[in-house]
Amino acid sequence: MMYYIEYFTLTLVLSTLFALGGVGSATALVPLMNMMGLPFGLSKAIGLFVNTSTTIMASIMNLKRKVLDIRFTFPLAITLMLFAPVGAYLSQYVDEKTMKWMLAGFLFFSASMMLFGKKEAKAAYTKKWILYVIGASVGVFSGMVGVGGGSLILPLLILLGYDPKKMAIAVSFIIPFSTFSAFLMYANTIKIDYVLLIVTAIAAMLGGFIGNRIMHFKLDSKQIKKIIAILLYLISFKLMYNLIWG
């Protein structure tokens, strides 16, 4: 019982904090659950399922509000859905240490984008084929390391000249396609603790709700994002430390 309470608490705290910053918590959950003793494969599967459960509601709301450009999101959604399971499948044949280095690098990149990323276009390249390339590449990577991939897609699209607000809505819609399809692949290749899966999913949705409610108190989201970025840096450095000296 304590086992489930520990992971429920961790997920609830992180989901609440990350919701205050408007980002998903699975990026931090995967390495932390692994550090707490959960197998790396199971940690990734839970992270993907948590991402699915927390982003799908945002996607439904965006559809209802009619602020989503379905035609634009189609190339990204279809390639992520097809290639995230490829990454999850390939993870069986990639050394765990290599995947952890990839995850540490992703954490460092995500933290850096939160602190120093400029929301300005560096180009004006809007050819549709590039969306298929980005979706496929990010899909394989995110499926392999157990993250949603939004932190990679969003800055890439903005740098290519796409509108940041439109991209944020688009990315929140396409992430469930990536995470759930990759999760299904993990569910077929590793042993899943479904009780833990449900416990963490409930904690993540509850944390997201609490975080969104607290946001009404006009908290400074920039300061919260700085706190999240520092946390991601610490996890990244701890992961690298364990890989080198652990």
N, C-alpha and C positions, 0 to 999 in steps of 0.2 A: 504493500500500500504506500509506504514512504517513497518508494521508487517513482510511482506515478505523481505523487504530490510534489516531489522535487522538480520534475520536468514540467508539470502544470504551472508551478510558480515561476520557473525560468521563462517559459513561453509567455505567460501573462505579463510579466514585468517588461520583457523585451518588446512585445507587441504593443503595449501601451506607449512606451517610450518612442518606438519607431513610428507609430501612428501620429504622434505629436509632430514628427518631422515630415510626415507625408510619404514615408517609404516603407517597404516591406521588411519584416524582421528576420526572414529565413536566412538572409546573408550571414547574420551573426549566430543564429540558432544552430546551423549545421556544424561549424567548428566547435562551439561551446558544448553541444550535446556529445560530440565525439570526445572532447577533453574530459567530460564527466563519466566516460566509460561506455558510451553507446557505440556499437560497431559503426564504422564510417559509412558503409552502405545503407544501414538503417537510418542513420542521421540524415543522409542525403534524401532518402525516400520521404522521411517525415518533413524535412524542409520543403520539399516540392509540394507535398500535400497541403501543408500549412499555407504556402504561397497561393495555391489554387483556391482554398476555402476563403482566404481573406481578400483576394482580388476579384473573385467572381461577382460579389455583391456590387463592387464599384462598377464593374462592366455592365451589369443589369441597369443600374441607376443612370449610367451614361446613355444607354440605349433608350431608356424611358424619356430622358431629357432631350433626346434627338440632337446631341452634340457630337455624335460619332460619325466619321466618314468611313462607312463600311468598305467602299471601293478602294480607298487608300490602304486600309488595314489588311485587306485580303492577302497580298503577297507575303507580308510579314507573318500573319496568322497561319497560313498554310505551310510555309517553310519551317516555322518554329514547331508546329505540330508534327511535321514529318521528320525533322532532323533532331529534335530533342531526344526522342527514343533511341535514335542512332547513337547519340552521345552516351546515353544511359547503358546501352548494350556494349559499346566499346569499352566502358569503364571496367568491365570484367577482365579485360586484357591489358589494362594499363596499370603499372605499378602504383600502389596506394600512396607511396611517398611522392611520386610525380604529381598525382592528382592533388595532394595536399599543398604542394608548392604552387600549383595552378590556383587553388583556392586562396592561398595567402596572397598571391599576386592580385587576384580579383578584389579581395578585401582592401588591399592597399590602394588600388585604382579607384574603387568606390568611395573610399574616405577622401582621397585627393580631389575627386570630382565635386564632392560636397563642399570642401573647403575652398578650392581654387578654381573650379570649373566656371568658365564664362558662358553665359547663355546668349552667345552671339554667333551668328553664322560666319564661317570662314570661307564659304563657297556658295554657289547657287546651282548645285547639281541635283536635278530632280528626275533623272531618268529612272523609269520603273524597275529596270533590271537590277539596279543596285540594291533595291529592297529585298529581292530574292536572295542575293548574295549575303547581305547582312543577316537576314532571317536564318539562312542555312548555317552560316558560320557560328552565330550566337547560339543557335539551337543545339548544335553539337557540343559546344563548350558548356552551356548551362546544364544540359542533360548529364554531362560527364561529372561535373563538380557539385550538382544538386542545388543550383540557384535559378532564380527566375530569368535573369538576363536583361531585365529592364535597365539596370545601371550601366550596361554596355550599349544597348540599343539607343537610348535617349540621347546621350552626348554625341554619338555618331551621326544621328539624324539631324541634330541641331547644327553641328559643324558643316553638314552638307547643304544647309540653307533652309531646312524645313522649320515651320512655325513652332516655337517651344510649347505653347499652350495646346495646340492641336496634337503635338507629339506626345505630351504627357497623357492626354486622354486616350490616344491610340495605343500607347504602350500598356496602360492599365487594362485595356480590353484584350490585348493579344497574349499577355502573360499566362492566363489560365490554360490556353491551348498548349503552350510549351510545358508548363509544370505538370499538368495532369497526364499528358501523353508520356512524359518521361517517368512519372510515378508508376504508371501501369507497367512499364518495362521493368522497373525495379521490383514491383510486386510479383513479377513472373520469374525473377532471377535470385531473389534473396528471401529470407524468412522475415515476414512483417509481424510486428507486435501490434495487432489492430486495436487493442485497448489503449495502448500508448498513443497510437495514431489519432483516435477519437478524442482522447484527453487533451492532447496538444492542439488539435484543431479547434476544440471548444475554447481553450485558453487564448488562442490567437484571435478568434472572432470576438471574444469578450474584451481582450486587450485593445483591439481595434475600435470597438464601440466606446470603451472608456476614454481612449486617447482622443477620439473625435469629439466626445462630450467636453473633455478638458480644454480642447482647442477654443471653445466658445468664450473662455476667460481671457482671450486676447494675449496668449503667451507669445513670446518672440520666437517664431519658427526658425529664424536664422541661428539664434543661440542654441536651440534644441538640435539643429542639424550639426552644429559644431561639436556638441556633446556626443552625438551619434558617430560622427567622423572620428573623434578621438577614441571612442570605444572600438570602432573597427580597426583603427591603427594598432591599438593594444592587442586585440585578438590576432591580427596579422603577425605582429612581432612575436607574440607568444607561440603561435603556430610555427613560425620560422625557427624560433629558439628550440622548440621541441624537435624539429626536423634535423637541426644541426647538432644539438647536444643532448637530446632526449634519449 
